[in-house]
Amino acid sequence: MMNPELRRNLWLSFSTHRLIAMPALLGLVFLATAFMDQGEKAAANLYVAAVSMFVFIVWLWGARNANAAIIDEFRDKTWDQQRMSALDPWTMTWGKLFGATSFNWYGGAMCLAVIAASGFAAGKPDVLANLITLCAAGVMLHAALIALNLHIGQFESRLIQRGGMGWLAIILVFMFMPAFTYGTDKPIHWWGMEIGRALFWMDTALLFAASATFAAWRVVSNALQVRTLPWAWPAFACLLSLYLAGFIHDESRPPSLWLAGLFVAVAMTYAALFTESNNLLRWRKLRLLQERGDLRGWLEYLPMWPTTLALSFLFAFMTLLTAPDLHTGYDRMGMLQPQHAITLALMLLRDACVLLFFALAPNSKRTLGAAMLYLLVLNMLLPFLAGVTGLDALRYFFLPFEATADPWNSVLVMTVHTAIAIGLVNWRLRNTGPA
């Protein structure tokens, strides 16, 4: 039996007019392109036109439809009805993923046929790899937008009302355009290996398409109250760290994996911290589960950001342990010392506690805005004012990253910051009344 969610989206996406209009318009575009130059460059021009049309129809227009697949559900207040349906998470995931974008893939399939024919006719290298890259990147875009919009929509409805995460499609499109805008003869250096550009981008697109699809399924599972253990978020952080570390790998430097992992874990912690619910009710529920000794329930109810927060400390300690010399100048991290990795992880913990301090207030409103304002003041405005007024000691206290100072002092200063922030969170919990 056909997926009900897929069937619903197919009925919404297709009509007799659209079935005829898409091939007719594409045929006219390709015909006009072919007649522009009937010489040796005709096939090459047709190849470029077909790739451009695919990018527009599947990547951009398809991203818009995938974005709307979740946005419209929240705006029309039909998402709760979907949650009450008997569909399992995977059925709903691929029904939305390929159903909402089915018309785009209808047009994209025609573009792929022209790309293959014109590419082989023009003698283009790696035509098959480029076809796979185009399709995988499209799936990645659509799945990522479904996952992000559904994740944010559960906690921040105002962003959904303003259009959700559709702007992300533009960024991701620019990320994958180098696969087609540069020559395929120049290899990419990754983990000391030379990999053909077309092959590398194909593998990258397949990797992130699978990751985005899995993420969409996990978010749909959580939205349908199917509790899962929080291992996927830190696992993706490790995967992304391994991928990015390959670009900065150098045998003469300490293992790049720990440095890349640290910054990835920090970035992903901030991303989850500011997009998840951190209200008082959730933390009271976690405390009750802890008192009952229900470890699995506690893990299922735990937000995502503590997992990558713990991972950032692991990467920070590994950066410190693998540093070649802790007593001499160390320029492998720019102007920073290995000990500053611990400082950065402590700074992340402090900022998380600052947000929790506002989120755990009994009548908290505009928690995200208030926390971001105070963090901007603490991390940027106060250090800047102290610096321009010549108060270097005060500036160092607010932002203890100084190459000429003893790096262990930065760890000590940020430990003081973190202890104060943890104390404020404990005070807030003690003064919010009984659970």
GIFENZI-V494946 format. One record per run of one state. SS is the DSSP state (2 for helix, 1 for strand, 0 for the rest). FROM is the first residue (numbers start at 1). LEN is the number of residues. If there is no record, write none. Layout:
ss	from	len
SS	FROM	LEN
SS	FROM	LEN
This chain:
ss	from	len
0	1	3
2	4	10
0	14	2
2	16	21
0	37	5
2	42	34
0	76	3
2	79	5
0	84	5
2	89	11
0	100	2
2	102	20
0	122	5
2	127	27
0	154	3
2	157	5
0	162	6
2	168	14
0	182	6
1	188	3
0	191	2
1	193	3
0	196	1
2	197	27
0	224	8
2	232	14
0	246	10
2	256	18
0	274	6
2	280	13
0	293	2
2	295	7
0	302	3
2	305	17
0	322	11
1	333	1
0	334	2
1	336	1
0	337	3
2	340	20
0	360	7
2	367	22
0	389	3
2	392	7
0	399	8
2	407	24
0	431	5
